[in-house]
Amino acid sequence: MVSSKFVRYGKPFHYIRQLVKNSLSLLYPIFKMAFKMPKVESVFETLEQLSTNNKLSIVRFGDGEILYINDKLNLPFQKYEEQLADCFKEIFSNKHNNLLVGLPVGYHDLSLMSKEGQIFWRSQIVWNYPRLKKYLNLETNYANASVTRLTYGFENEYTSKGFEYWKKILIGNNALIIEGEKTRFGVGNDLLNNFNTIQRIIAPKHDAFDKCDEILLYVKNTININQTILIALGPAAKYLSFKLFKEGYRVIDIGNLDIEYEWYIRGASKERILIPGKYTSEVKGGREIGDYPNQNAFEKYKSEIIAKFL
């Protein structure tokens, strides 16, 4: 039997997937007339909120997490877990003060995208939204999940403006980063320079949900409530962010921001490139990473690690 993962990602099915995608995309104009769509802010409206209100937390959802709950899909770096999917559904209700819930940019505006991007999101919305809609609160505004996707495919002016906002958001006395093994968020660049101190908790790079409850207990018993928490941990980040938010922490589901920043400072807006020493999931060879090449930066990174749950 052919696995669903092979059908979704295997090369032999590429043209079949493309045909299905194009066909679904053609239904989008009719689809929009038939369904009430969610109200989703722009990237910069969301960044403005995060930069002017230091009480706000954010949890962001991409197309992968939506497929996760709709199709009970094993993702390449997180197997399906009913408890995790149920948590996603609770977050989608968007009913908590000081918590921004981010939906993908495709639910905001397709006009600025390339033709390929428009086809992708039109097909995704047609396939997913009828099943996603029941979890959403259509009387509220959603944030834009793509606040961490600022470089690849965008012009430099857009990217620069986005990272100017992030420099205002990523500021404070202390930050705790909860990240996958070899993510190394902010190592070797200035993205975190406006924090006085950095601490790190290292979790598995794949299937991190298995360790989430252990991490939650550790954070609640160890980390000051005033410490900003940044989480880069794929789908498991949504669960951790939400649970820690409810405990009173400010939590930012930071996702791929560091890799996007690395691409920005390298001028790599047209092509995704490997970042030496950092887990780069979207680039061939980017999931098998050795030590960080700058020894001083690597030693500093290791000194910031306060716990590992591997």
N, C-alpha and C positions, 0 to 999 in steps of 0.2 A: 504494500500500500504506500502511495506517495504521501509524505507528511505535509501538513498545512504550511509548516515553516518553509519547506522546499518550494512549494507553489508560490508563496509570497516573496521569497528572496532568491530562489534559484535561477540561474541564467537561462536554462531551457524554456522557462515560462515568461521571459521578459516581454516578448511580443504579444503574448496573450494578455498579460497584465496591462500593457500599453493600450491595446484595443478596448479592454473593459474600461480603463480610465477615460479614454476619449469618448466612449459611448455615454458614460455617466455624466461627463462634463456637459454634453449637449442638452441634458435634461435640466441643467441648473436654472435657466431663466424661468421655466415653468414652475420649478420647485420653489423658487423664492416667492412667487405669487401665492403658492398654496400654504406656506408655513410662515408663522411669525418667527422672526429671527432674533437672537439675543442682541442686546445693546453692548457693544464692545468699544472701549476707548482706544484712542491712538496710542502708539508707543510713547510719544512725548507727553501726552496727558497723564499716562501712568507714571512715567519717570518724574514728572513735576510733583505728583502727589507724594511719591516716596522721598523726594529730596526736601520737601517742605514740612513733612509730618514724620518726625522720628519715632512715632508710636506705631506706625503702620507695618504690618507684616504682609508678605505676598507668597502665595502658592500658585505655580504656573502649570498649565496642562498643554501638551502638544498632541499631535495626531496619534502618536504611539499610545499614550495613556487613554485616549478616547477609544481606540481599537481594543485596548486592554479590557475595558469594562463591557463594550458592546459585543465583542467576539470572543471574550475569555481567552485572549491571545497571549501565548508565551512570547515575550519580546526577547531580542538577542541577549540582553543583559539582566532580565528579570522574568523568572517563570511566573505563571499565573498563580495568584493566591487570593482566595475568596475574601479574606479579611482586608487585604489591601484594596481590592476593587470596591468593597463596601465603604471603605474610608473615602475613596474618590467620590463616590455618590453623595456622601454627607457634605464634603467640601463644596461640591457643585451647587448645593442649595443656596450658597452665597448669603448666609443670614447672620454672619458674625461681624460685629463692629470692629474696626481696625484691622480687618483681614481682607486684603485684595485677592480675588480669585481670578487668575488670568486664563483667558481662552486664546487659542491660536490666532495669529494675524489674519488668516483667511476669513475669519468671522467678522473682521472689522472692515477691510477694504481690499479689493482685488485689483484696483485700477493701476496701482504703482508696480505691480508684479510683471515679470516676464511672461510671455505666452505659456511657457512650460509651467511656471508657478501657478498661473491662473487655472490651467487644466488640472493640475494636481489638486488644488484646493476646491475647485468646483466638484470634482469627482469625490473627494473626501467628504465634503459636506452632504452631497446627495446620498452617499452610502451610509453615513454615520448619524446625521442630525435627527432623522425621525426617531431613532432609538435613544439618542442623547437628550433630546428635548424634555423628556419626562423628569430628568434629574435637575433641570435648570430652573432658576427663578427669573422669569422673563419680565418681571416688574422692577428689576434692579439693573444696575450697570456692572459689567464685568471689566476687569483690567485687561491689558494686552500682554499675553504671555511672551511675546517676542521682544520684550525689553532687553533680553540677554542675547539676542540675535541681531547684531548691529553691523557686522563687517561683510561677510560673504554675500555677494550679490548687490551691495549698496555702494553709492558714491561716497567719496571721502567726507564731504560736508555733512551728510547724514550721520556717518559713523562718528566723526569728531564731536558733533553735538551730543550724541548719545553718551559717549564716554565722559564728556564734561559733566553731565548729570550724575553719572556713577561716581565720579570723584567727590561729589557733594554728598552722596548717599553713604558711601563707604568711608565713614569717618567716626571716630569715637575713642574712648579710652581703651577698651578691650574688645577683641573679636574672637569668637570660637568658630573654627571651620570644621564641619563634619563632611568628610569627603571620601571618595573611593580610593582604594590603594593605587598609588602612582598618578592620581589626579594632579597633586602638587599645585593647588590653586594659588595663584599670585606669586609663585616662586620665580625669582629672576626678573621680575618687572616691578613697576611702581604702583600697581593697582591697589595695593593694601597699605600704601605708605602713610595714609592719614589716620591709621589706627596706632595707638601707642604700643600695644602688645598684641601678639597673635598666639593663639593656642589651637591645636589640631587634634581631632579624633579621626583615626583611620578605620574605615569599614571595607568590606569586600567590594571589589570592582564589579562583581556579578552577583545577582541574587542577594543583595544587601538587606532586603526585608527580613531575612532570617535573624539578623542581629539587631533589628530596630528596637525591640523592647528592652534589650540589655543596654543599648546606648541611651535610651530615654531615662532609665533608672539611674545610670551613671551621671547624666547631665543634671537631673533634678537634685542629686545628692552632692554635686561637686561645683556647679557653675553658678555664679552670681546672677540673680535675676536681671540685673542691669547690663549684662554683657550681650552684645549683638551676636546673633548666631547666623552664619552663612552655611548653606547646605548644598553640596554638589554631589548628588547620589542617585541620579536617574529617577525612576518611579518611586523608589523608597523615600526620596526626599520629600514627597508630598505627605506621606504618612508622618514622618518625623517633624516636618514643619508645622503641620496642623496640631499634632499632639503637644509640641513645645509651645506653640502659640497659646493654646488653651491653658498652659501652666503659667502664662504671664510673660514669656520671653518675646523679644522682637526677633523674628525669624525671616530671613530672606532666602527663598528657593532660588539660588544663584545660577544653577545649571551650568551652561557652557560659556559663561561670560569670559572666563580667563582665556580660553582658547580663541574666542573671537577677538579679544584684546591682543593676543599674540599675533594673530593674523593681521590686525590693524597696524601694529608697530613694524611689521615686516612688509607692509604694502600688499598683502595677499587677499585682495577683495574679489579677484576673478577666479581663483582656484583654491580649494582647500588643500593645505599643505601639512605635512607632518611637523610637529613641534618636538624637538629633541628632549627626551627626559620627561615627557608629559603624555598621559593617556589621551589619545586623540581618536575617538571612536569612529569618526566619519571618514577617516583616511586609511587607505590600505597600509597595513603594518603598524597602525597607531595603537593597537591594543596589546602589543608585546613590547614593553618598555623597560629599559635598564636604568641605571643610576642617572641622576641629573648631571649634565656635563660640566656645569660650573661648581667646583668643589666647595667654595665658600658659601654659595647660595644653598647648596645641598646640605652642608653642615648646619646652617641656620635653620633650614626646614626641619631637619631631624630633631633639633633642640626644641622645636615648638610642639612636638607631638607629646601629648599627655596620656593618651590611651590608644590601644588598638583592639579592635574586635574583628578578628579574621578567622 
